[in-house]
């Protein structure tokens, strides 16, 4: 995976990713306000394939699954952080957003080009010629992300099982 970095600090909570006053809007509209309290230009400038990099406790706060949904709606392919709020971390994978834990996330500069090998636990910064380590993502979670999240993944598995049994 290749992308461009958007750098954030510590303690980015789900309330700034999915602001409460926009929660009743469709996810595409809510996403237009994602992270506007900390980087007003983010939602309007994010492109497919971009990567968020943050410090500690990314996604703390309420258990809003709209937070990773909004990031996905903007085209974000992955979030790299020193640590995650537990519910956000699980919601990210369930919704098909890659979430990588990297102790050296602070070494990744804003706007940098980045290449990810989540299965191997490697982050490569070609402009700096630096390779960083992250916690490898287990194969079953990578498959779920590649399928677009938990529900598409389960539908795919059920379809394969039906096909294998000859059930129509």
DSSP file (Angstrom, degrees, kcal/mol; ACC not computed):
  #  RESIDUE AA STRUCTURE BP1 BP2  ACC     N-H-->O    O-->H-N    N-H-->O    O-->H-N    TCO  KAPPA ALPHA  PHI   PSI    X-CA   Y-CA   Z-CA
    1    1 A X              0   0    0      0, 0.0   115,-2.9     0, 0.0     2,-0.4   0.000 360.0 360.0 360.0 136.6    0.0    0.0    0.0
    2    2 A X  E     +A  115   0A   0    113,-0.2     2,-0.3   111,-0.0   113,-0.2  -0.946 360.0 136.4-123.9 145.8    1.3    3.5   -0.9
    3    3 A X  E     -A  114   0A   0    111,-2.3   111,-2.3    -2,-0.4     2,-0.4  -0.945  47.3 -89.5-166.2-173.0   -0.1    6.8    0.3
    4    4 A X  E     -A  113   0A   0     -2,-0.3    47,-3.0   109,-0.2     2,-0.3  -0.926  42.5-119.1-117.1 141.3    0.5   10.3    1.7
    5    5 A X  E     -d   51   0B   0    107,-2.1   106,-2.0    -2,-0.4     2,-0.5  -0.608  18.2-168.7 -89.4 137.3    0.7   11.1    5.4
    6    6 A X  E     -d   52   0B   0     45,-2.4    47,-2.8    -2,-0.3     2,-0.4  -0.995  24.1-147.0-115.4 118.6   -1.6   13.3    7.4
    7    7 A X  E     +d   53   0B   0     -2,-0.5     2,-0.3    45,-0.2    47,-0.2  -0.729  22.6 170.2 -97.4 133.8    0.1   13.9   10.8
    8    8 A X        -     0   0    0     45,-3.1    31,-0.0    -2,-0.4    -2,-0.0  -0.866  22.9-126.5-131.7 166.0   -1.8   14.3   14.1
    9    9 A X        -     0   0    0     -2,-0.3    46,-1.7     1,-0.2     3,-0.5   0.099  44.9 -50.1 -95.2-152.5   -0.8   14.4   17.7
   10   10 A X  S    S+     0   0    0      1,-0.2    -1,-0.2    44,-0.2    47,-0.2  -0.434 108.5  22.8 -82.1 155.8   -1.9   12.5   20.9
   11   11 A X        +     0   0    0     45,-3.0     2,-0.7     1,-0.2    -1,-0.2   0.742  65.0 169.6  66.8  28.8   -5.4   12.0   22.1
   12   12 A X        -     0   0    0     -3,-0.5    47,-3.3    44,-0.4    48,-0.8  -0.641  23.4-156.6 -73.1 116.3   -7.4   12.5   18.9
   13   13 A X  B >>  -g   60   0C   0     -2,-0.7     3,-1.2    46,-0.2     4,-0.9  -0.491  27.9-110.8 -99.9 167.2  -10.8   11.3   20.0
   14   14 A X  H 3> S+     0   0    0     46,-2.4     4,-2.5     1,-0.3    47,-0.1   0.734 111.1  69.8 -66.3 -22.5  -13.8   10.0   18.0
   15   15 A X  H 34 S+     0   0    0     45,-0.3    -1,-0.3     1,-0.2     5,-0.2   0.816 101.5  44.7 -67.1 -29.3  -15.8   13.2   18.7
   16   16 A X  H <4 S+     0   0    0     -3,-1.2    19,-2.9     1,-0.1    20,-0.4   0.712 114.1  49.8 -86.0 -20.1  -13.5   15.2   16.4
   17   17 A X  H  < S+     0   0    0     -4,-0.9     2,-0.3     1,-0.3    -2,-0.2   0.845 129.6  20.2 -80.0 -35.4  -13.6   12.5   13.7
   18   18 A X  S  < S-     0   0    0     -4,-2.5    -1,-0.3    -5,-0.1    49,-0.1  -0.698  88.7-150.3-133.7  79.0  -17.4   12.3   13.9
   19   19 A X    >   -     0   0    0     -3,-0.4     3,-2.1    -2,-0.3     4,-0.3  -0.234  15.8-127.7 -58.8 135.4  -18.6   15.6   15.4
   20   20 A X  G >  S+     0   0    0      1,-0.3     3,-1.5    -5,-0.2     4,-0.3   0.811 103.6  62.9 -53.6 -38.7  -21.9   15.2   17.3
   21   21 A X  G 3  S+     0   0    0      1,-0.3    -1,-0.3     2,-0.1     3,-0.1   0.634 109.9  41.5 -67.0 -11.0  -23.8   17.9   15.5
   22   22 A X  G X  S+     0   0    0     -3,-2.1     3,-1.8     1,-0.1    -1,-0.3   0.320  81.2 105.9-113.6   5.4  -23.4   16.0   12.2
   23   23 A X  T <  S+     0   0    0     -3,-1.5    -2,-0.1    -4,-0.3    -1,-0.1   0.749  75.7  56.4 -62.7 -25.9  -24.1   12.5   13.4
   24   24 A X  T 3  S+     0   0    0     -4,-0.3    -1,-0.3    -3,-0.1     2,-0.1   0.545  91.0  93.3 -84.0  -5.7  -27.6   12.4   11.8
   25   25 A X  S <  S-     0   0    0     -3,-1.8    -3,-0.0     1,-0.1     5,-0.0  -0.445  93.1 -86.9 -81.7 158.3  -26.3   13.1    8.4
   26   26 A X    >>  -     0   0    0      1,-0.1     4,-2.5    -2,-0.1     3,-1.1  -0.298  46.4-106.3 -57.8 152.8  -25.3   10.4    5.8
   27   27 A X  H 3> S+     0   0    0      1,-0.3     4,-2.6     2,-0.2     5,-0.1   0.818 119.7  58.3 -56.9 -34.5  -21.7    9.3    6.3
   28   28 A X  H 3> S+     0   0    0      2,-0.2     4,-0.6     1,-0.2    -1,-0.3   0.862 111.3  42.2 -64.5 -34.6  -20.6   11.1    3.2
   29   29 A X  H X4 S+     0   0    0     -3,-1.1     3,-0.8     2,-0.2     4,-0.3   0.903 113.4  51.2 -76.9 -43.4  -21.8   14.4    4.7
   30   30 A X  H >< S+     0   0    0     -4,-2.5     3,-2.2     1,-0.2   -11,-0.2   0.902 103.3  61.0 -57.5 -41.8  -20.5   13.7    8.2
   31   31 A X  H >< S+     0   0    0     -4,-2.6     3,-1.6     1,-0.3    -1,-0.2   0.775  89.0  70.2 -59.5 -27.7  -17.1   12.9    6.6
   32   32 A X  T << S+     0   0    0     -3,-0.8    -1,-0.3    -4,-0.6    -2,-0.2   0.658 104.0  43.2 -64.4 -13.7  -16.9   16.5    5.3
   33   33 A X  T X  S+     0   0    0     -3,-2.2     3,-1.7    -4,-0.3     4,-0.3   0.292  82.0 136.2-112.7   6.2  -16.4   17.5    8.9
   34   34 A X  T <  S-     0   0    0     -3,-1.6     9,-0.6     1,-0.3   -17,-0.2  -0.381  84.4 -11.8 -61.7 124.4  -14.0   14.8   10.0
   35   35 A X  T >> S+     0   0    0    -19,-2.9     4,-2.9    -2,-0.2     3,-1.2   0.608  89.1 137.2  62.5  16.4  -11.2   16.2   12.1
   36   36 A X  T <4  +     0   0    0     -3,-1.7     4,-0.3   -20,-0.4    -2,-0.1   0.779  64.2  62.8 -64.9 -25.1  -12.1   19.8   11.2
   37   37 A X  T 34 S+     0   0    0    -21,-0.3    -1,-0.3    -4,-0.3     3,-0.1   0.754 118.5  25.5 -70.6 -23.2  -11.6   20.9   14.9
   38   38 A X  T <4 S+     0   0    0     -3,-1.2     2,-0.2     1,-0.2    -2,-0.2   0.714 141.8  14.7-111.8 -29.9   -7.8   20.0   14.6
   39   39 A X    ><  -     0   0    0     -4,-2.9     3,-2.2     1,-0.1     4,-0.4  -0.686  64.2-172.1-145.1  87.5   -7.0   20.3   10.9
   40   40 A X  T 3  S+     0   0    0     -4,-0.3     4,-0.4     1,-0.3     3,-0.2   0.748  85.0  54.6 -55.1 -26.8   -9.8   22.2    9.1
   41   41 A X  T 3> S+     0   0    0      1,-0.2     4,-1.2     2,-0.1    -1,-0.3   0.600  85.9  87.9 -82.5 -11.0   -8.3   21.4    5.7
   42   42 A X  H X> S+     0   0    0     -3,-2.2     4,-2.2     1,-0.2     3,-1.2   0.943  85.6  44.2 -58.4 -59.1   -8.2   17.7    6.2
   43   43 A X  H 34 S+     0   0    0     -9,-0.6    -1,-0.2    -4,-0.4    -2,-0.1   0.848 116.4  47.4 -60.4 -35.9  -11.6   16.5    4.9
   44   44 A X  H 34 S+     0   0    0     -4,-0.4    -1,-0.3     1,-0.2    -2,-0.2   0.673 120.9  36.5 -78.6 -16.0  -11.6   18.7    1.9
   45   45 A X  H << S+     0   0    0     -4,-1.2    -2,-0.2    -3,-1.2    -1,-0.2   0.563  84.8 114.8-113.3 -12.5   -8.0   17.7    0.9
   46   46 A X     <  -     0   0    0     -4,-2.2     2,-0.3    -5,-0.2    30,-0.0  -0.304  47.0-162.9 -62.3 143.6   -7.9   14.0    1.8
   47   47 A X    >   -     0   0    0    -43,-0.1     3,-2.1    28,-0.1   -43,-0.1  -0.865  32.1 -79.8-125.5 159.9   -7.5   11.7   -1.2
   48   48 A X  T 3  S+     0   0    0     -2,-0.3    28,-0.2     1,-0.3    27,-0.1  -0.368 117.8  27.5 -57.0 132.4   -7.9    8.0   -1.7
   49   49 A X  T 3  S+     0   0    0     26,-2.9    -1,-0.3     1,-0.3    27,-0.2   0.314  85.7 142.4  96.1  -6.9   -4.9    6.1   -0.3
   50   50 A X    <   -     0   0    0     -3,-2.1    27,-2.8    25,-0.3    28,-0.9  -0.231  38.5-145.3 -65.6 158.9   -4.0    8.7    2.3
   51   51 A X  E     -de   5  78B   0    -47,-3.0   -45,-2.4    25,-0.2     2,-0.4  -0.993   1.9-142.9-129.5 130.5   -2.7    7.5    5.7
   52   52 A X  E     -de   6  79B   0     26,-2.3    28,-3.1    -2,-0.4     2,-0.4  -0.768  14.8-166.5 -89.8 139.2   -3.2    9.1    9.1
   53   53 A X  E     +de   7  80B   0    -47,-2.8   -45,-3.1    -2,-0.4     2,-0.3  -0.996  17.1 162.5-125.7 131.9   -0.3    9.1   11.5
   54   54 A X  E     - e   0  81B   0     26,-2.7    28,-0.6    -2,-0.4   -45,-0.2  -0.848  31.8-119.5-141.9 174.9   -0.9   10.0   15.2
   55   55 A X        -     0   0    0    -46,-1.7    27,-1.5     1,-0.3    28,-1.4   0.458  66.6 -21.3 -88.8-130.8    0.6    9.7   18.6
   56   56 A X  S    S+     0   0    0     26,-0.2   -45,-3.0     1,-0.2   -44,-0.4  -0.510 118.0  13.3 -85.5 150.7   -0.9    8.0   21.6
   57   57 A X  S >  S-     0   0    0      1,-0.2     3,-1.2   -47,-0.2     2,-0.3   0.837  71.0-177.7  60.3  41.8   -4.6    7.1   22.2
   58   58 A X  B 3  S+h   84   0D   0     25,-2.5    27,-2.7    -3,-0.5    -1,-0.2  -0.565  70.9  18.7 -69.3 130.1   -5.9    7.7   18.7
   59   59 A X  T 3  S+     0   0    0    -47,-3.3    29,-0.5    -2,-0.3    -1,-0.2   0.709  85.8 153.0  84.0  21.7   -9.6    7.1   18.7
   60   60 A X  B <   +g   13   0C   0     -3,-1.2   -46,-2.4   -48,-0.8     2,-0.3  -0.260  38.8  47.9 -71.8 170.9  -10.2    7.5   22.4
   61   61 A X  S    S+     0   0    0    -48,-0.2    26,-0.1   -47,-0.1    27,-0.1  -0.736  97.9  13.3 103.4-147.3  -13.6    8.6   23.7
   62   62 A X  S    S-     0   0    0     -2,-0.3     2,-0.4     1,-0.1   -48,-0.2  -0.134  74.6-111.6 -67.4 163.9  -17.0    7.4   22.6
   63   63 A X        +     0   0    0     24,-0.1     2,-0.6   -49,-0.0    -1,-0.1  -0.129  54.0 160.6 -90.5  39.5  -17.5    4.2   20.7
   64   64 A X    >   -     0   0    0     -2,-0.4     3,-1.3     1,-0.2     4,-0.5  -0.462  26.5-167.8 -66.7 110.4  -18.7    6.0   17.5
   65   65 A X  T 3> S+     0   0    0     -2,-0.6     4,-1.5     1,-0.3    -1,-0.2   0.662  82.8  76.1 -73.3 -11.3  -18.2    3.6   14.6
   66   66 A X  H 3> S+     0   0    0      1,-0.2     4,-3.0     2,-0.2    -1,-0.3   0.742  81.1  71.7 -66.8 -21.2  -18.9    6.6   12.4
   67   67 A X  H <> S+     0   0    0     -3,-1.3     4,-1.8     2,-0.2    -1,-0.2   0.977 105.5  33.3 -62.0 -57.0  -15.3    7.7   13.2
   68   68 A X  H  > S+     0   0    0     -4,-0.5     4,-2.5     1,-0.2    -1,-0.2   0.849 117.2  58.0 -67.8 -28.9  -13.6    5.0   11.1
   69   69 A X  H  X S+     0   0    0     -4,-1.5     4,-2.7     2,-0.2    -2,-0.2   0.924 105.3  49.7 -62.4 -42.8  -16.4    5.1    8.6
   70   70 A X  H  X S+     0   0    0     -4,-3.0     4,-1.4     2,-0.2    -1,-0.2   0.912 110.3  50.2 -63.0 -42.3  -15.8    8.8    8.0
   71   71 A X  H  <>S+     0   0    0     -4,-1.8     5,-2.2     1,-0.2     4,-0.4   0.934 112.3  47.2 -61.0 -45.1  -12.1    8.2    7.5
   72   72 A X  H ><5S+     0   0    0     -4,-2.5     3,-1.7     1,-0.2    -2,-0.2   0.908 107.2  56.9 -61.7 -41.5  -12.9    5.4    5.0
   73   73 A X  H 3<5S+     0   0    0     -4,-2.7    -1,-0.2     1,-0.3    -2,-0.2   0.809 105.7  51.8 -61.1 -28.8  -15.5    7.7    3.2
   74   74 A X  T 3<5S-     0   0    0     -4,-1.4    -1,-0.3    -3,-0.4    -2,-0.2   0.509 124.4-104.9 -84.8  -4.9  -12.6   10.2    2.7
   75   75 A X  T < 5 +     0   0    0     -3,-1.7   -26,-2.9    -4,-0.4   -25,-0.3   0.476  63.3 157.9  97.1   3.5  -10.4    7.5    1.2
   76   76 A X      < -     0   0    0     -5,-2.2    -1,-0.3   -28,-0.2   -25,-0.2  -0.437  21.1-170.7 -63.6 129.8   -8.1    7.0    4.1
   77   77 A X        +     0   0    0    -27,-2.8    21,-1.3     1,-0.3     2,-0.3   0.707  61.3   3.0 -95.5 -23.0   -6.5    3.5    3.8
   78   78 A X  E     -ef  51  98B   0    -28,-0.9   -26,-2.3    19,-0.2     2,-0.4  -0.996  51.4-144.0-160.1 156.5   -4.8    3.2    7.1
   79   79 A X  E     -ef  52  99B   0     19,-2.4    21,-3.1    -2,-0.3     2,-0.5  -0.999  15.6-166.3-124.1 131.1   -4.1    4.8   10.5
   80   80 A X  E     +ef  53 100B   0    -28,-3.1   -26,-2.7    -2,-0.4     2,-0.3  -0.972  21.3 156.2-115.5 128.9   -0.7    4.4   12.2
   81   81 A X  E     -ef  54 101B   0     19,-2.5    21,-2.5    -2,-0.5   -26,-0.2  -0.976  54.0-119.1-148.2 160.8   -0.5    5.4   15.8
   82   82 A X  S    S-     0   0    0    -27,-1.5     2,-0.3   -28,-0.6   -26,-0.2   0.860 101.0 -10.7 -67.6 -34.8    1.6    4.7   18.9
   83   83 A X        -     0   0    0    -28,-1.4   -25,-2.5    18,-0.1     2,-0.3  -0.978  67.7-143.3-159.3 161.5   -1.6    3.4   20.5
   84   84 A X  B     -h   58   0D   0     -2,-0.3     2,-0.3   -27,-0.3   -25,-0.2  -0.889  29.6-102.5-125.7 153.1   -5.3    3.3   19.9
   85   85 A X     >  -     0   0    0    -27,-2.7     4,-2.5    -2,-0.3     5,-0.2  -0.620  43.0-124.0 -65.7 136.7   -8.5    3.5   21.9
   86   86 A X  H  > S+     0   0    0     -2,-0.3     4,-2.0     1,-0.2     5,-0.2   0.880 106.2  45.7 -58.3 -44.9   -9.6   -0.1   22.2
   87   87 A X  H  > S+     0   0    0      1,-0.2     4,-2.9     2,-0.2    -1,-0.2   0.910 113.0  50.6 -68.3 -40.7  -13.1    0.3   20.7
   88   88 A X  H  > S+     0   0    0    -29,-0.5     4,-3.0     2,-0.2    -2,-0.2   0.934 108.4  53.5 -59.9 -44.8  -11.8    2.5   17.8
   89   89 A X  H  X S+     0   0    0     -4,-2.5     4,-1.6     1,-0.2    -2,-0.2   0.922 113.5  41.7 -57.1 -46.7   -9.1   -0.1   17.0
   90   90 A X  H  X S+     0   0    0     -4,-2.0     4,-2.5     1,-0.2    -1,-0.2   0.918 114.1  51.6 -68.7 -43.0  -11.7   -2.9   16.8
   91   91 A X  H  X S+     0   0    0     -4,-2.9     4,-1.8     1,-0.2     6,-0.2   0.883 105.2  58.2 -60.2 -38.2  -14.2   -0.8   14.9
   92   92 A X  H  <>S+     0   0    0     -4,-3.0     5,-3.5     1,-0.2     3,-0.4   0.958 110.6  40.5 -57.9 -52.2  -11.5    0.2   12.4
   93   93 A X  H ><5S+     0   0    0     -4,-1.6     3,-1.7     1,-0.2    -1,-0.2   0.914 112.2  56.1 -63.7 -41.9  -10.9   -3.4   11.4
   94   94 A X  H 3<5S+     0   0    0     -4,-2.5    56,-2.8     1,-0.3    57,-0.5   0.803 112.3  43.6 -59.3 -28.3  -14.6   -4.2   11.5
   95   95 A X  T 3<5S-     0   0    0     -4,-1.8    -1,-0.3    -3,-0.4    -2,-0.2   0.283 123.9-101.4-102.7   9.0  -15.2   -1.4    9.0
   96   96 A X  T < 5S+     0   0    0     -3,-1.7     2,-0.6     1,-0.3    -3,-0.2   0.702  77.0 134.4  84.5  20.2  -12.2   -2.3    6.7
   97   97 A X      < -     0   0    0     -5,-3.5    -1,-0.3    -6,-0.2     2,-0.2  -0.915  54.0-129.4-105.9 123.5   -9.8    0.4    8.0
   98   98 A X  E     -f   78   0B   0    -21,-1.3   -19,-2.4    -2,-0.6     2,-0.5  -0.520  22.7-168.4 -71.4 131.6   -6.2   -0.8    8.6
   99   99 A X  E     -f   79   0B   0     -2,-0.2     2,-0.4   -21,-0.2   -19,-0.2  -0.965   4.8-170.5-127.1 113.1   -5.0    0.3   12.1
  100  100 A X  E     -f   80   0B   0    -21,-3.1   -19,-2.5    -2,-0.5     2,-0.6  -0.884  15.9-143.4-111.5 131.7   -1.2   -0.2   12.7
  101  101 A X  E     +f   81   0B   0     -2,-0.4    34,-2.6    34,-0.3     2,-0.4  -0.825  27.1 171.0 -92.1 123.4    0.5    0.2   16.1
  102  102 A X    >   -     0   0    0    -21,-2.5     3,-1.5    -2,-0.6     4,-0.2  -0.960  29.2-158.9-138.8 116.4    4.0    1.8   15.6
  103  103 A X  T 3  S+     0   0    0     -2,-0.4     3,-0.3     1,-0.3   -21,-0.1   0.752  97.9  51.3 -63.3 -23.7    6.2    2.9   18.5
  104  104 A X  T >   +     0   0    0     29,-0.5     3,-2.2     1,-0.2     4,-0.3   0.056  68.3 122.1-102.6  24.4    8.1    5.2   16.1
  105  105 A X  G X   +     0   0    0     -3,-1.5     3,-1.8     1,-0.3    -1,-0.2   0.817  66.8  66.7 -56.6 -31.1    5.0    6.9   14.6
  106  106 A X  G 3  S+     0   0    0     -3,-0.3    -1,-0.3     1,-0.3    -2,-0.1   0.680  91.0  64.1 -65.6 -15.7    6.5   10.3   15.7
  107  107 A X  G <  S+     0   0    0     -3,-2.2     2,-0.6     2,-0.1    -1,-0.3   0.550  81.5  93.1 -82.2  -8.2    9.3    9.8   13.2
  108  108 A X  S <  S-     0   0    0     -3,-1.8     2,-0.1    -4,-0.3   -55,-0.0  -0.781  74.1-139.9 -90.7 117.5    6.9    9.9   10.2
  109  109 A X    >   -     0   0    0     -2,-0.6     3,-1.5     1,-0.1  -104,-0.2  -0.399  22.7 -95.4 -80.0 153.3    6.7   13.4    8.9
  110  110 A X  T 3  S+     0   0    0      1,-0.2  -104,-0.2    -2,-0.1    -1,-0.1  -0.351 108.4  14.1 -60.0 142.0    3.5   15.1    7.7
  111  111 A X  T 3  S+     0   0    0   -106,-2.0    -1,-0.2     1,-0.2  -105,-0.1   0.480  92.6 146.1  70.0   5.9    2.9   14.9    3.9
  112  112 A X    <   -     0   0    0     -3,-1.5  -107,-2.1  -108,-0.1     2,-0.3  -0.354  55.0-113.5 -69.4 150.8    5.5   12.2    3.5
  113  113 A X  E     -A    4   0A   0   -109,-0.2     2,-0.4    -3,-0.1    14,-0.3  -0.631  42.2-169.1 -75.9 146.0    5.1    9.4    0.9
  114  114 A X  E     -A    3   0A   0   -111,-2.3  -111,-2.3    -2,-0.3     2,-0.4  -0.998  20.8-160.9-144.9 143.6    4.6    6.1    2.7
  115  115 A X  E     -AB   2 124A   0      9,-2.5     9,-3.1    -2,-0.4     2,-0.4  -0.994  16.5-158.5-125.2 131.2    4.6    2.5    1.8
  116  116 A X  E     + B   0 123A   0   -115,-2.9     2,-0.3    -2,-0.4     7,-0.2  -0.898  22.3 179.6-115.9 137.2    3.0   -0.1    4.1
  117  117 A X  E  >> + B   0 122A   0      5,-2.8     5,-2.2    -2,-0.4     4,-1.4  -0.769  14.2 174.4-126.9  84.7    3.5   -3.8    4.5
  118  118 A X  T  45S+     0   0    0     -2,-0.3    19,-2.4     1,-0.2    -1,-0.1   0.830  74.3  56.7 -65.3 -34.6    1.1   -4.5    7.3
  119  119 A X  T  45S+     0   0    0      1,-0.2    -1,-0.2    17,-0.2    20,-0.1   0.889 115.6  37.2 -64.7 -38.2    1.5   -8.3    7.1
  120  120 A X  T  45S-     0   0    0     -3,-0.3    -1,-0.2     2,-0.1    -2,-0.2   0.609 111.3-119.8 -88.4 -13.3    5.2   -8.0    7.6
  121  121 A X  T  <5 +     0   0    0     -4,-1.4    13,-2.0     1,-0.2     2,-0.4   0.898  64.9 137.9  75.8  41.1    5.0   -5.1   10.1
  122  122 A X  E   < -BC 117 133A   0     -5,-2.2    -5,-2.8    11,-0.2     2,-0.4  -0.963  35.9-171.0-126.6 140.3    7.0   -2.6    8.0
  123  123 A X  E     -BC 116 132A   0      9,-2.5     9,-3.3    -2,-0.4     2,-0.5  -0.997  13.5-162.9-124.4 124.0    6.6    1.0    7.1
  124  124 A X  E     -BC 115 131A   0     -9,-3.1    -9,-2.5    -2,-0.4     2,-0.7  -0.934  11.5-164.4-115.3 131.4    8.9    2.5    4.5
  125  125 A X  E >>> - C   0 130A   0      5,-3.1     5,-1.6    -2,-0.5     4,-1.4  -0.886   7.8-170.9-109.6  96.2    9.5    6.2    4.0
  126  126 A X  T 345S+     0   0    0     -2,-0.7    -1,-0.1     1,-0.2   -12,-0.1   0.831  80.9  56.4 -63.0 -34.6   11.1    6.4    0.5
  127  127 A X  T 345S+     0   0    0    -14,-0.3    -1,-0.2     1,-0.2   -13,-0.1   0.842 120.6  30.9 -66.6 -31.4   12.0   10.1    0.7
  128  128 A X  T <45S-     0   0    0     -3,-0.7    -1,-0.2     2,-0.1    -2,-0.2   0.524 102.4-131.3 -99.1  -8.8   14.0    9.5    3.9
  129  129 A X  T  <5 +     0   0    0     -4,-1.4     2,-0.4     1,-0.2    -3,-0.2   0.929  59.0 142.8  52.4  50.0   15.0    5.9    3.0
  130  130 A X  E   < -C  125   0A   0     -5,-1.6    -5,-3.1     2,-0.0     2,-0.5  -0.956  39.5-159.0-121.0 136.7   13.9    4.8    6.4
  131  131 A X  E     -C  124   0A   0     -2,-0.4     2,-0.3    -7,-0.2    -7,-0.2  -0.977  13.3-170.3-114.3 127.5   12.1    1.6    7.4
  132  132 A X  E     -C  123   0A   0     -9,-3.3    -9,-2.5    -2,-0.5     2,-0.3  -0.802  17.4-124.8-112.4 155.7   10.2    1.5   10.6
  133  133 A X  E     +C  122   0A   0     -2,-0.3   -29,-0.5   -11,-0.2     2,-0.3  -0.761  27.3 175.1 -99.3 147.0    8.6   -1.5   12.4
  134  134 A X        -     0   0    0    -13,-2.0     2,-0.4    -2,-0.3   -32,-0.2  -0.901  47.1 -77.7-136.6 168.9    5.0   -1.8   13.4
  135  135 A X        -     0   0    0    -34,-2.6   -34,-0.3    -2,-0.3   -14,-0.2  -0.561  56.3-116.5 -67.8 124.0    3.0   -4.6   15.0
  136  136 A X        -     0   0    0     -2,-0.4     2,-0.5   -16,-0.2   -17,-0.2  -0.308  23.7-123.4 -60.9 145.1    2.3   -7.1   12.1
  137  137 A X        -     0   0    0    -19,-2.4    -1,-0.1     1,-0.1     5,-0.1  -0.808  29.7-113.4 -91.8 125.6   -1.4   -7.5   11.3
  138  138 A X    >>  -     0   0    0     -2,-0.5     4,-2.2     1,-0.1     3,-0.7  -0.203  25.2-114.2 -57.5 149.6   -2.6  -11.1   11.6
  139  139 A X  H 3> S+     0   0    0      1,-0.3     4,-2.5     2,-0.2     5,-0.2   0.850 114.3  55.9 -55.4 -39.8   -3.6  -12.7    8.3
  140  140 A X  H 3> S+     0   0    0      1,-0.2     4,-1.5     2,-0.2    -1,-0.3   0.865 110.0  45.6 -66.6 -33.4   -7.3  -13.1    9.3
  141  141 A X  H <> S+     0   0    0     -3,-0.7     4,-2.4     2,-0.2    -1,-0.2   0.877 111.4  52.2 -74.4 -37.1   -7.5   -9.3   10.1
  142  142 A X  H  X S+     0   0    0     -4,-2.2     4,-2.9     2,-0.2    -2,-0.2   0.907 108.9  50.8 -62.7 -40.7   -5.7   -8.4    6.8
  143  143 A X  H  X S+     0   0    0     -4,-2.5     4,-1.7     2,-0.2    -1,-0.2   0.904 109.6  50.5 -62.6 -40.5   -8.2  -10.6    4.9
  144  144 A X  H  <>S+     0   0    0     -4,-1.5     5,-2.8     2,-0.2     4,-0.4   0.916 112.3  46.5 -64.3 -42.9  -11.1   -8.8    6.7
  145  145 A X  H ><5S+     0   0    0     -4,-2.4     3,-1.5     1,-0.2    -2,-0.2   0.931 111.3  51.6 -63.5 -45.4   -9.7   -5.4    5.7
  146  146 A X  H 3<5S+     0   0    0     -4,-2.9    -1,-0.2     1,-0.3    -2,-0.2   0.810 107.5  53.6 -62.6 -29.7   -9.1   -6.5    2.1
  147  147 A X  T 3<5S-     0   0    0     -4,-1.7    -1,-0.3    -5,-0.2    -2,-0.2   0.551 125.5-102.2 -81.1  -7.6  -12.7   -7.7    2.0
  148  148 A X  T < 5S-     0   0    0     -3,-1.5    -3,-0.2    -4,-0.4     2,-0.2   0.547  75.1 -46.3  99.9   8.9  -13.9   -4.3    3.1
  149  149 A X  S  ><S-     0   0    0     -5,-2.8     4,-2.0    -6,-0.2   -54,-0.3  -0.646  81.8 -51.7 122.9-179.7  -14.7   -5.1    6.8
  150  150 A X  H  > S+     0   0    0    -56,-2.8     4,-2.9    -2,-0.2     5,-0.2   0.922 126.1  48.0 -62.7 -50.0  -16.4   -7.6    8.9
  151  151 A X  H  > S+     0   0    0    -57,-0.5     4,-2.5     1,-0.2     5,-0.2   0.946 115.2  43.5 -63.3 -49.1  -19.8   -7.8    7.1
  152  152 A X  H  > S+     0   0    0      1,-0.2     4,-2.2     2,-0.2    -1,-0.2   0.890 114.4  53.2 -60.7 -35.2  -18.4   -8.1    3.6
  153  153 A X  H  X S+     0   0    0     -4,-2.0     4,-2.4     2,-0.2    -2,-0.2   0.931 110.2  45.9 -63.6 -46.2  -15.9  -10.6    4.9
  154  154 A X  H  X S+     0   0    0     -4,-2.9     4,-2.8     2,-0.2     5,-0.2   0.900 111.6  52.0 -65.2 -40.5  -18.6  -12.8    6.5
  155  155 A X  H  X S+     0   0    0     -4,-2.5     4,-2.3    -5,-0.2    -1,-0.2   0.911 110.5  49.0 -60.7 -41.7  -20.8  -12.6    3.4
  156  156 A X  H  X S+     0   0    0     -4,-2.2     4,-2.3    -5,-0.2    -2,-0.2   0.927 112.6  47.2 -63.1 -46.0  -17.8  -13.7    1.3
  157  157 A X  H  X S+     0   0    0     -4,-2.4     4,-2.4     1,-0.2    -2,-0.2   0.915 112.5  49.1 -63.1 -43.4  -17.1  -16.6    3.6
  158  158 A X  H  X S+     0   0    0     -4,-2.8     4,-2.5     1,-0.2    -1,-0.2   0.899 110.6  51.0 -63.7 -39.8  -20.7  -17.7    3.7
  159  159 A X  H  X S+     0   0    0     -4,-2.3     4,-2.5    -5,-0.2    -1,-0.2   0.912 110.4  48.9 -63.7 -42.7  -20.9  -17.6   -0.1
  160  160 A X  H  X S+     0   0    0     -4,-2.3     4,-2.6     2,-0.2    -2,-0.2   0.908 111.9  49.4 -62.4 -41.9  -17.8  -19.7   -0.4
  161  161 A X  H  X S+     0   0    0     -4,-2.4     4,-1.5     2,-0.2    -2,-0.2   0.902 111.4  48.5 -66.1 -40.6  -19.2  -22.2    2.1
  162  162 A X  H  X>S+     0   0    0     -4,-2.5     5,-2.7     2,-0.2     4,-0.8   0.927 112.6  48.7 -62.9 -44.3  -22.5  -22.4    0.2
  163  163 A X  H ><5S+     0   0    0     -4,-2.5     3,-0.7     1,-0.2    -2,-0.2   0.905 109.3  52.6 -61.5 -42.3  -20.7  -22.9   -3.0
  164  164 A X  H 3<5S+     0   0    0     -4,-2.6    -1,-0.2     1,-0.2    -2,-0.2   0.820 113.8  43.3 -64.2 -30.9  -18.5  -25.6   -1.5
  165  165 A X  H 3<5S-     0   0    0     -4,-1.5    -1,-0.2    -5,-0.2    -2,-0.2   0.504 113.2-117.4 -92.2  -6.1  -21.6  -27.5   -0.3
  166  166 A X  T <<5 +     0   0    0     -4,-0.8     2,-0.4    -3,-0.7    -3,-0.2   0.750  61.0 153.5  75.9  23.1  -23.5  -26.9   -3.6
  167  167 A X      <       0   0    0     -5,-2.7    -1,-0.3    -6,-0.2    -2,-0.1  -0.714 360.0 360.0 -87.3 133.8  -26.2  -24.9   -1.8
  168  168 A X              0   0    0     -2,-0.4    -1,-0.1    -3,-0.1    -5,-0.1   0.393 360.0 360.0-111.4 360.0  -28.0  -22.3   -4.0
